[in-house]
């Protein structure tokens, strides 16, 4: 495939790196020298294998020799991570775009994790004493809210039934306003 159309397009739109991109696109994979950085596999820490852990999935035995790593707070896991970090941190410190990577990683990690505990608004387990109720949509795709958000209409089916009971409730305190059978 020729890179000429791509180079022309990049030049037209004013890409400052058009020549480098063109070189990358036109250079066969594996024809350039490898990057000047490398980490020898010999310096990596050896992870302990526990061959005694074998799961049986419907008659198929599957070994899981590194299950011990699943506990992120276990001393052995923490030590292994520290040893890996000792190798990777000096390498990553040399990356010219390290700050961009760090900002992007922090951006992707920052979401609401802390604060006040949420309040359960509607729990299907509370709708039937035996826990067999399912909240169902009213209409094609969604629960139905009044325009001001003060009233909610939803369907409840019990014990896997296709029949719904239509419920209309005041959302502020979730007081039942209306209940009626609603055929699906």
N, C-alpha and C positions, 0 to 999 in steps of 0.2 A: 504494500500500500504506500502510495506516495504521500509525503508530508507537505507537499507544495500548497494544496488548498488550505490546510490548517495554518501554515506559515503566513500565507496571504491574509487570511482572516485575522490572525493575531496582529499582523502589522497594521491592518486597516483600523482595528479597534484600539490600537495604541498600546499593545502589551509591551512593556519594557524588556521582557525576557524572551522575546520571540526567537532570537537566535539560539539561546540555550535550549528552549523547548524543541525547536526544530532539530537540533543536534540529538537531543534525547529521543525524539520520535524516529529519526532516521538511522540511529545507531542500533545494530542488531543486539539483542540481549546476549550478554556473556562476552561481547567483544571488547569491552573496556576492562581496565584493571580494576580489581576489587577496591572498595574504599580503603583508606589508609588506617582505619581503626579496626581493631578486632579484640576479642576477648577469648583467651584460650579456655577450652572446655576443662582443662586440667585444674583450673583454679576454682571451679564451682564446688560448693559443698556437696557431699554425698548424702542423699536422703535415705534414711533407714527404710528398708522394706519389711513389712510384717506379712509374711506369706500365710499366716494362719487365718486371716480374715477372708472368708469366701462366702458370697451370697448365693442363694439358690432361688432363681427366678423360674418357677414352673418347670423344674427339672434341668434348667441350664445353669451350670455353676460358673460364677463370675468372681474372679479374684479382685480384691481391692486392697493391695499392699500399702497404699499411702493414705488410708482412711484416717490415720492419726493426725494428718494435716488439716482435717476438717474442723478441728477445734482451734480457732484463732487465738485463744487465750492460754492454750497449753504451753508450758515452759519449753518443750521440745520444738513446737511450731514456732514460737517466738524466737528461739535461738536460730533456727533455720532461716527465718526471714531476715534477722540481723546479719547473718553471714551473706545472704544474697544481696542485701542492701550495701554491704561493704564493697562488693564487686561493682554493682551498678551505679552507685552514686558518683564515684569519681569519673566514670565514663559519661554519665549524663550531664555532669557539670561542664563538660567541654562542648555540649551541644549549643550551636549558635542560636537556636530558637527555644531554648529552655524556658525562658520567661513566658513565651506564648503558650507553650505546652502546660506550664504550671497554671496559668490563668484559666485555660480551657478546662483543665482537670478540676480545679476548684469550682468553676462555674457549673460543671456537670454534677458535682457532689452537693452543692448547696441547694437544698430544698427543705421545706418545712419539716424538721425532725423533732424539734423541741418546742416546748410551750405547754399551754394548758391541754389537758387530755380532752379529746373530742367527746361529744355527747351523742349517744345513739339516738337517731331520729326515728327509724323504723326498723324493727328486727323481726324477721319472719318467724323466728323461734317463739316469739311472744304471741303470735297470732293464733296458735293452736296449742293446747296444753301438751300434746305429745310431740311437738316439734315437726309435724309433717306438713305445715303450711308453706306455700310458695307465693311470693309476691309476683304478680303477673302484670304485664302491661295492659293499659286500657287504651284501645286504639291500636295503631300499627306498630309504634316503636317506643313509646315513652310513657312514663307516669304523666298524668295531666295535672298541671298546676293552674290555679286561677291567675289572671293577669297580674294581680298584686302580690302573688305568692302566699296568700294567707290560707288557701284551701287546696288540698291535694286529693285527687281521685286516683285510686289504684284498685287492682283486682287481686283477690286472694283465692288460690285453689288449694284444696286440702287433699292429702293422701294421694297425690298424683292424678287427681280428677281433671278432666278437660273443662269442667264447669267452673265458672268464676263467681265469687261473691263480690259485687261492686261495693267499695267503701269510699265514702267521702268524709274527709276529716279536716278540722281546723288545724293548720300546721303549727301554730304557736305552741299549743299544749297538746296537740294530737288528740283532740276530743272528737269522737265520732259524731258526725252530723247526719249521715244517711248510710244505710246498709240495705242492699237488695241483690237478689240473684241476677246474674248477668250472663246469658248464654254466650258461649264463644262462637 
